[in-house]
Amino acid sequence: MSPSPTGAEELAERISARDSTLWPDGNVSGNRLGWLDEPREMERAARELERWAATIDQEVVVLLGMGGSSLGPAVLASIRDAFGSPAGRRIVVCDTTDPTTVAAAPIEDAFVLVSSKSGTTLEPNVLFAHALGRCRDPKRFAIVTDPGTPLASQGDELGVNRIFLNRPDIGGRYSVLSHFGLVPAALAGYDVAELCGRALEVDRREAAEIGIDMASAALEGRDKTTIRVQDAHRDFGLWAEQLLAESTGKLGRGCIPVPTTEPEPGADRHELAISLASAHQLGAEFYRLEIATAAAGHVLDIDPFDEPNVAESKANTARVLDELPLPAVTSGEPDAVPAWLEEHVRPGDYVSIQAYLPYGSEQRLEALRRKIRDAHGGMAVTAGYGPRFLHSTGQLHKGGPASVVALQLVRRSPSPAVPIPGKPYDFATLIAAQAIGDHESLQAHERRVLRVAVDDPGELV
């Protein structure tokens, strides 16, 4: 383990100076630190961005994205609503391949924002193809992507309303204060300059101290980072979870994020409490935690900007789709879960509930999370939707500590047939292939995983 700097102030200064020697040799920080400067640049661009947003007639915006391009906007939308901020457009985030959820997205009456850094990510691309089949007016679409991507070229060919080219030296999970987060923020009615200004006011030394404390706790055995927020602000935990999990879950170590709305004490816990006084405070909290995460990477001696294990499940999914029909995969019954967990869970573990199910089950997933937590002495339990988590916490499950116990929930009943234009499979086949691919990846890393077929997570509560 490399030695920690003399203090948080020095670490903050070195991060601000883009000192790549903070992280292990071969790290990718050389083209991943643009987020440090982006709040200042976006602050200057704020008024023009808001003027463009004012030209959009639709009252609903459907955002098609995945991972870093979708979770930030989801938080911005929900927090604005929680504070009853000045009315802007309603943001509906569609970052799933579940056919029921995709079919329910109100695309016909909405403005559609397609977000993808690489422009080649499977999920945004198939969602874009689907949306074009339901809304044929290219002026009802805008795109956020990096320069020179296939998605940018497609947007040019179609003649979409606007293409926002993000600076390419920003990784997806650090992109919320760039065009990926601030275009939807402007559409939602935020004062973009104020969001950026709040970020620029952050005490970087204090932020680095948060990261040092968090990572030091992990090295001491308190590697479950409890992210505690108010109930009305629970979606912030989703964004924080993907930032920490994908950034630190590597080389068998990491800060394992556990979003919650109530205290969860434990010998393996380190609490990070977030309290929001206004919607625009999000700008500061986003930036503070990004700096803290970069600092934690230094203390853990990992590269907080790469994602070495994320591609595995994608490759498995592609192989399964290339070899259709889908292979038969054994799934357990809901009543087998308690005994299986009792047999496989050990002290210091955490349970990851991975639900490849339609959106709308959040309360029942939270009830299941708490039930398993309480049945095992207050142990850390997380819950998330697939395939969303494949682009975030999935890195932690394979590359982080081997203390994960995965409970994969897949749909028992047949899904509706929702075709994907240009593909030889539909959305139901795609999400099933993604679940199979991730199951194989977990097994390849010798993770403990149980696949269970349900129609509703409430069957397990």
Buried (B, 14 or more C-beta within 10 A) or exposed (E): EEEBBEEBBBBBBBBBEBBBEBBBEEBBBEEBBBBBBBBEBBBEBBEEBBEBBEEBEBEBBBBBBBBBBBBBBBBBBBBBBBBEBEEBBBBBBBBBBBBBBBBBBBBEEBBBBBBBBBBEBBBBBBBBBBBBEBBEEBEBBBBBBBEEBEBBEBBEEBEBBBBBBBBBBBBBBBBBBBBBBBBBBBBBBBBBBBBBBBBEEBEBBBBBBBBBBBBBBBBEEBBBBBBBBEEBBBBBBBBBBBBBBBBBBBBEBBBBBBBBBEEBEBEBBBBBEBEBEEBBBBBBBBBBBBBBBBBBBBBBBBBBBBBBBBEBBBEBBEEBBEEEEBEEBEBBEBEEBEEBBEEBBEEBBBBBBBBBBBBEBBEBBBBBBBBBBEBBEBBBBBBBBBBBBBBBBBBBBBBBBEBBBBBBBBBBEEBEEBBBEEBEBBBBBBBBBBBBBBBBBBEEBEBBBBBBBBEBBBBBB
